[in-house]
């Protein structure tokens, strides 16, 4: 194969041919040779038109060849000048041809470049491009269109457009004569359903333009896959629909919230009215709200008036500044704990009245405690009830102790007289004859004294029980004191020891006085029983009753064992017995009962005692009508 391309060989052949013709013309002096030379030169230049350097080289060679005649003219002067003129014209023609070919070459290069650019544009466009003829068949498709529809783009050529876009409509514009050869194209945009090779469908945006190729209309279709746009539009429509629905819902919520807010405001106003009414009518105290500085933000209640305060004057004042500095300081320290989330409750004493102060935190919406609710209630009545309850409980406890000691004491104190009665009865049962007559009086006296002792013991317990229960009442009636004393001596003489004497004296006028006979009898029986019990045999016991206009004095004296000085202050306590009485039977209740009976009669009881010398008890009772007829103990 030749190393030179085909145009180059033609160029060499043309140059050789031109030189041969030129030599032929010169040798034979044929005028027609110039024409042949020019034709061969033009033909040679046309064959090599694609190579710019060959065209220029050919023009130069042809010019030099034609110009050689001018040198021959000096060698051969006989050459016709017309030949020279022909050569000059030929040179001009050749160079015109060279310029034409060069211009033509530039136009071809421009055309080829534009075609390459157009092909690149079509081949690399992301938008599908179809050329559709009058028959509805595809004349040309770019690769993007092939990818879009799932075909190779060359397979789409001559395929009916209806197979790809069933709804395709490429009818002309609004007027039938709107488009024709040389008239501008029209662009129309549509969104149609497109079908891929696998029969799947997708929305396609199709922009139509058209031009005329001669008298044939060609439609240009620019196709974009509108799936994303349609999806976005659907999403936008959905969002708009949702936004519209949300807007409507929001409006409804706004209306609802507005209604709820109005309702809440009304409820708040009602609540505030109720609160103010509750606070204003809060009994036995007051209720209010305090801020972080412990100043009243809101306060009212009936209890303010008890403290000489008004709600208007204490607003924005500190806790209890208007009451007492010490109380205010204590209350401030306690109420500070409520701002730490604690529930606070404490009692204070203001001018003899007790108040309970309770406080709870009031949390705001952000869970921050900026205010506290404070309730101040007068609990003086409750405190009084508490004290009374404590006293009652103490009394109940004391009664339980008393009952326990009573059972223990009764079992012990009842044993001795019962044993005496049993032994005397047993002995009497076994005595016969003269001995029975001799011993009978002695044992019967023992039995009588034992029974009298049991009676006294039971009377003491019954009296104490009635006193503890508060069911002993004073019932004053006229009493003849001399007769009363004699009856009392007759009753108590059964319990005397052997050879004991009771001396009775009644001083003053022998008139009836207003007294409770039963209570006075119990007082004197207890004092006389103690005198008999703690005095030796053959001793003397005295009873002196003195009556004057205002009082009655009753004095009981004995010659017994006496009361030790260090124990005299305890003598009226319940169950108390002096150390020197441990060998003598007794309950320790008699003097306690005496003192309580005397107190009921608004009198007083006094005593003087010396050990082994005796004791003197003096009871003084008033004789006035101020004594209550039925007081409780």
VENSULDA-V812151 format. One record per pair of residues at least 6 apart in sequence whose C-alpha atoms are under 6 Angstrom apart, sorted by the first residue. I is the first residue (numbers start at 0). J is the second residue. D is the distance in whole Angstrom. If there is no record, write none. Layout:
BEGIN
[[I | J | D] [I | J | D]]
END
This chain:
BEGIN
[[6 | 47 | 6] [10 | 43 | 6] [13 | 43 | 5] [17 | 36 | 6] [24 | 32 | 5] [44 | 54 | 5] [62 | 90 | 6] [65 | 86 | 6] [121 | 141 | 6] [122 | 141 | 6] [122 | 142 | 6] [125 | 143 | 6] [126 | 222 | 6] [126 | 223 | 6] [127 | 143 | 5] [127 | 144 | 4] [127 | 221 | 6] [127 | 222 | 5] [128 | 140 | 6] [128 | 141 | 6] [128 | 144 | 6] [128 | 220 | 6] [128 | 221 | 5] [129 | 139 | 6] [129 | 140 | 5] [129 | 219 | 6] [129 | 220 | 5] [130 | 137 | 6] [130 | 138 | 5] [130 | 139 | 5] [130 | 218 | 6] [130 | 219 | 5] [131 | 137 | 5] [131 | 138 | 5] [131 | 217 | 6] [131 | 218 | 5] [132 | 217 | 5] [135 | 159 | 6] [135 | 160 | 6] [136 | 157 | 5] [136 | 158 | 5] [136 | 159 | 4] [136 | 160 | 6] [137 | 156 | 5] [137 | 157 | 5] [137 | 158 | 5] [138 | 156 | 5] [138 | 157 | 6] [139 | 156 | 6] [140 | 152 | 6] [141 | 152 | 6] [142 | 152 | 5] [145 | 151 | 5] [145 | 152 | 4] [148 | 195 | 4] [148 | 196 | 6] [149 | 195 | 6] [149 | 196 | 5] [163 | 193 | 6] [163 | 194 | 5] [164 | 193 | 5] [180 | 211 | 5] [184 | 208 | 6] [184 | 209 | 5] [184 | 210 | 6] [185 | 208 | 5] [186 | 207 | 5] [186 | 208 | 4] [187 | 206 | 5] [187 | 207 | 5] [188 | 205 | 6] [188 | 206 | 4] [189 | 204 | 6] [189 | 205 | 5] [190 | 203 | 5] [190 | 204 | 4] [190 | 205 | 6] [191 | 202 | 6] [191 | 203 | 5] [192 | 202 | 5] [193 | 200 | 6] [193 | 201 | 5] [193 | 202 | 6] [193 | 203 | 6] [194 | 200 | 5] [202 | 225 | 5] [202 | 226 | 6] [203 | 223 | 6] [203 | 224 | 5] [203 | 225 | 5] [204 | 222 | 6] [204 | 223 | 5] [204 | 225 | 6] [205 | 221 | 6] [205 | 222 | 5] [206 | 220 | 6] [206 | 221 | 5] [207 | 219 | 6] [207 | 220 | 5] [208 | 218 | 6] [208 | 219 | 5] [209 | 217 | 6] [209 | 218 | 4] [209 | 219 | 5] [210 | 216 | 6] [210 | 217 | 5] [211 | 217 | 6] [278 | 286 | 6] [278 | 299 | 5] [278 | 300 | 5] [279 | 299 | 5] [279 | 300 | 4] [280 | 300 | 6] [281 | 300 | 5] [281 | 301 | 6] [282 | 301 | 6] [283 | 302 | 5] [283 | 376 | 6] [283 | 377 | 5] [284 | 300 | 6] [284 | 301 | 6] [284 | 302 | 4] [284 | 375 | 5] [284 | 376 | 4] [284 | 377 | 5] [285 | 299 | 6] [285 | 300 | 4] [285 | 302 | 5] [285 | 375 | 5] [286 | 298 | 6] [286 | 299 | 6] [286 | 373 | 6] [286 | 374 | 4] [287 | 297 | 5] [287 | 298 | 4] [287 | 373 | 5] [288 | 295 | 6] [288 | 296 | 5] [288 | 297 | 5] [288 | 371 | 6] [288 | 372 | 5] [289 | 295 | 5] [289 | 296 | 5] [289 | 370 | 5] [289 | 371 | 5] [290 | 370 | 5] [291 | 369 | 6] [293 | 317 | 5] [293 | 318 | 6] [294 | 315 | 5] [294 | 316 | 5] [294 | 317 | 4] [294 | 318 | 6] [295 | 314 | 5] [295 | 315 | 5] [295 | 316 | 6] [296 | 315 | 6] [298 | 310 | 6] [299 | 310 | 5] [303 | 309 | 6] [319 | 327 | 5] [320 | 327 | 6] [337 | 359 | 6] [337 | 360 | 5] [338 | 368 | 6] [340 | 360 | 6] [342 | 358 | 6] [342 | 359 | 5] [343 | 357 | 6] [343 | 358 | 5] [344 | 356 | 6] [344 | 357 | 4] [345 | 355 | 6] [345 | 356 | 5] [346 | 354 | 6] [346 | 355 | 4] [347 | 353 | 6] [347 | 354 | 5] [352 | 379 | 5] [353 | 377 | 6] [353 | 378 | 5] [353 | 379 | 5] [354 | 376 | 5] [354 | 377 | 4] [354 | 378 | 5] [355 | 375 | 6] [355 | 376 | 5] [356 | 374 | 6] [356 | 375 | 5] [357 | 373 | 6] [357 | 374 | 5] [358 | 372 | 5] [358 | 373 | 4] [359 | 371 | 6] [359 | 372 | 5] [360 | 371 | 4] [361 | 368 | 6] [361 | 370 | 5] [361 | 371 | 5] [362 | 368 | 5] [416 | 449 | 5] [420 | 446 | 5] [423 | 442 | 5] [448 | 494 | 5] [465 | 471 | 6] [469 | 631 | 5] [469 | 632 | 5] [472 | 629 | 5] [472 | 630 | 6] [473 | 628 | 5] [473 | 629 | 5] [474 | 515 | 5] [474 | 628 | 5] [475 | 513 | 6] [475 | 514 | 5] [475 | 515 | 4] [476 | 513 | 5] [476 | 514 | 5] [477 | 511 | 5] [477 | 512 | 5] [477 | 513 | 4] [478 | 511 | 5] [478 | 512 | 5] [479 | 510 | 6] [479 | 511 | 4] [481 | 505 | 6] [496 | 536 | 6] [497 | 536 | 6] [498 | 536 | 6] [498 | 537 | 4] [499 | 536 | 5] [499 | 537 | 4] [499 | 538 | 5] [499 | 539 | 6] [500 | 539 | 5] [501 | 539 | 6] [501 | 540 | 5] [501 | 541 | 6] [502 | 541 | 5] [503 | 542 | 5] [503 | 543 | 6] [504 | 543 | 5] [505 | 543 | 6] [505 | 544 | 5] [505 | 545 | 6] [506 | 545 | 5] [507 | 545 | 6] [507 | 546 | 5] [522 | 593 | 5] [525 | 589 | 6] [530 | 557 | 5] [533 | 559 | 5] [534 | 558 | 6] [534 | 559 | 4] [540 | 556 | 6] [540 | 557 | 5] [541 | 555 | 6] [541 | 556 | 5] [542 | 554 | 6] [542 | 555 | 5] [543 | 553 | 6] [543 | 554 | 5] [544 | 552 | 6] [544 | 553 | 5] [545 | 551 | 6] [545 | 552 | 5] [549 | 621 | 6] [549 | 622 | 5] [550 | 620 | 5] [550 | 621 | 4] [550 | 622 | 5] [551 | 619 | 6] [551 | 620 | 5] [552 | 618 | 6] [552 | 619 | 5] [553 | 617 | 6] [553 | 618 | 5] [554 | 616 | 6] [554 | 617 | 4] [555 | 615 | 6] [555 | 616 | 5] [556 | 614 | 6] [556 | 615 | 4] [557 | 613 | 5] [557 | 614 | 6] [558 | 612 | 6] [558 | 613 | 4] [559 | 613 | 5] [560 | 610 | 6] [560 | 611 | 4] [560 | 613 | 6] [561 | 608 | 5] [561 | 609 | 5] [561 | 610 | 4] [561 | 611 | 5] [561 | 613 | 5] [561 | 614 | 5] [562 | 608 | 6] [562 | 610 | 6] [563 | 610 | 6] [571 | 590 | 5] [571 | 591 | 5] [572 | 591 | 6] [573 | 588 | 5] [573 | 591 | 5] [574 | 587 | 4] [574 | 588 | 5] [575 | 587 | 5] [576 | 587 | 5] [602 | 619 | 5] [602 | 620 | 4] [603 | 618 | 6] [603 | 619 | 5] [604 | 617 | 6] [604 | 618 | 5] [605 | 616 | 6] [605 | 617 | 5] [606 | 615 | 5] [606 | 616 | 4] [607 | 614 | 6] [607 | 615 | 5] [608 | 614 | 4]]
END
